[in-house]
């Protein structure tokens, strides 16, 4: 009799890059309340995986200089093995999520986390995270900042750039 596939927990780490400043200043600057400027990563197979201007990276959970996450969201479980997952990440790193494809509003850590979450669990990450860029850009101040922010590159320091040979560099 065949053994059932192993289930691996999948978590979303959520970091507020503004460290609370968005909550305090967004009503004045944007005319609407934002609770944070979100950076996200996926935790699976005992590692944290994220995307930034340096491409796809990994580290021990909470191992970037961002420290511990502000919140952790349980996305469920996956049957995807580590080997298949690393192959999937490698293909993403060679296509949609190359380092030069990074864009602050359109292809960022949150679009990466959303893509990977759907692959692993069939679930999307919360819309309050993925809708943030359009919410900001819908304001006059957001439109004024767009040229500057569109050229902004973000890469959380402390991780290892992912590569095909061993899962990381």
QUIGI-V338940 format. One record per pair of residues at least 12 apart in sequence whose ideal C-beta (glycine too) atoms are under 8 Angstrom apart, sorted by sequence separation. I is the first residue (numbers start at 1). J is the second residue. D is the distance in whole Angstrom. If there is no record, write none. Layout:
I|J|D ; I|J|D
This chain:
22|34|5 ; 23|35|5 ; 47|59|7 ; 48|60|7 ; 113|125|5 ; 22|35|7 ; 23|36|7 ; 47|60|7 ; 48|61|5 ; 22|36|5 ; 46|60|8 ; 47|61|7 ; 48|62|7 ; 50|64|8 ; 22|37|5 ; 46|61|8 ; 48|63|6 ; 97|112|6 ; 110|125|7 ; 20|36|8 ; 48|64|8 ; 113|129|8 ; 114|130|6 ; 18|36|6 ; 43|61|5 ; 97|115|8 ; 16|35|8 ; 17|36|7 ; 18|37|4 ; 96|115|7 ; 110|129|5 ; 111|130|7 ; 16|36|3 ; 17|37|4 ; 92|112|8 ; 110|130|6 ; 16|37|6 ; 17|38|7 ; 14|36|8 ; 16|38|7 ; 17|39|5 ; 110|132|7 ; 15|38|7 ; 16|39|8 ; 92|115|7 ; 14|38|6 ; 15|39|4 ; 92|116|8 ; 14|39|8 ; 15|40|7 ; 108|133|8 ; 14|40|5 ; 15|41|8 ; 13|40|7 ; 39|66|7 ; 89|116|8 ; 106|133|7 ; 12|40|6 ; 13|41|5 ; 41|69|8 ; 105|133|4 ; 12|41|7 ; 13|42|8 ; 43|72|8 ; 104|133|8 ; 12|42|6 ; 13|43|6 ; 11|42|7 ; 12|43|8 ; 88|119|6 ; 10|42|7 ; 11|43|4 ; 105|137|7 ; 10|43|7 ; 11|44|8 ; 42|75|8 ; 56|89|6 ; 9|43|8 ; 10|44|5 ; 36|70|7 ; 44|78|7 ; 9|44|7 ; 13|48|6 ; 85|120|7 ; 8|44|6 ; 44|80|8 ; 56|92|7 ; 8|45|6 ; 45|82|4 ; 56|93|5 ; 55|93|6 ; 80|119|7 ; 45|85|6 ; 49|89|7 ; 80|120|6 ; 44|85|7 ; 56|97|6 ; 105|146|8 ; 55|97|7 ; 75|117|5 ; 78|120|4 ; 55|98|6 ; 78|121|6 ; 55|99|4 ; 77|121|7 ; 105|149|7 ; 54|99|5 ; 75|120|7 ; 76|121|4 ; 104|149|5 ; 105|150|6 ; 109|154|7 ; 51|97|5 ; 53|99|6 ; 75|121|5 ; 104|150|6 ; 108|154|8 ; 55|102|8 ; 76|123|6 ; 103|150|7 ; 104|151|8 ; 13|61|7 ; 75|123|6 ; 104|152|5 ; 13|62|7 ; 17|66|8 ; 53|102|5 ; 104|153|8 ; 52|102|6 ; 75|125|7 ; 104|154|7 ; 15|66|5 ; 51|102|7 ; 102|153|6 ; 73|125|7 ; 102|154|8 ; 73|126|7 ; 15|69|5 ; 16|70|5 ; 14|69|6 ; 15|70|6 ; 13|69|4 ; 14|70|6 ; 52|108|8 ; 56|112|7 ; 14|71|5 ; 51|108|7 ; 52|109|6 ; 13|71|8 ; 14|72|7 ; 51|109|5 ; 13|72|6 ; 14|73|7 ; 50|109|5 ; 12|72|7 ; 51|111|8 ; 11|72|5 ; 12|73|4 ; 51|112|3 ; 11|73|7 ; 50|112|7 ; 51|113|8 ; 11|74|6 ; 12|75|6 ; 50|113|7 ; 10|74|8 ; 11|75|6 ; 9|74|7 ; 10|75|4 ; 10|76|6 ; 9|76|8 ; 10|77|6 ; 49|116|7 ; 9|77|6 ; 10|78|5 ; 41|109|7 ; 8|77|6 ; 40|109|6 ; 93|162|6 ; 7|77|4 ; 8|78|5 ; 39|109|5 ; 40|110|5 ; 93|163|8 ; 7|78|7 ; 8|79|8 ; 39|110|8 ; 42|113|5 ; 93|164|8 ; 7|79|6 ; 8|80|7 ; 38|110|6 ; 41|113|6 ; 90|162|8 ; 6|79|7 ; 40|113|4 ; 89|162|6 ; 90|163|8 ; 5|79|4 ; 8|82|8 ; 42|116|5 ; 90|164|4 ; 6|81|8 ; 42|117|6 ; 44|120|6 ; 42|120|7 ; 89|167|8 ; 86|167|5 ; 40|125|6 ; 40|129|6 ; 66|156|5 ; 38|129|5 ; 65|156|7 ; 64|156|4 ; 65|157|5 ; 66|158|8 ; 35|128|8 ; 64|157|6 ; 65|158|5 ; 38|132|6 ; 64|158|4 ; 37|132|7 ; 63|158|6 ; 64|159|5 ; 63|159|7 ; 34|132|7 ; 57|155|7 ; 57|156|8 ; 59|158|6 ; 53|153|4 ; 59|159|4 ; 12|113|6 ; 34|135|7 ; 52|153|8 ; 53|154|6 ; 54|155|4 ; 58|159|6 ; 59|160|6 ; 34|136|7 ; 52|154|5 ; 53|155|4 ; 57|159|4 ; 58|160|6 ; 32|135|7 ; 52|155|4 ; 57|160|6 ; 52|156|6 ; 57|161|5 ; 58|162|5 ; 12|117|7 ; 56|161|7 ; 57|162|6 ; 30|136|7 ; 50|156|7 ; 55|161|6 ; 56|162|4 ; 10|117|7 ; 32|139|7 ; 54|161|6 ; 55|162|7 ; 31|139|6 ; 30|139|4 ; 31|140|8 ; 50|159|7 ; 58|167|7 ; 10|120|5 ; 31|141|8 ; 58|168|5 ; 10|121|5 ; 30|141|5 ; 48|159|7 ; 57|168|8 ; 29|141|5 ; 30|142|6 ; 12|125|6 ; 49|162|7 ; 14|129|7 ; 39|154|7 ; 39|156|7 ; 17|154|8 ; 15|156|8
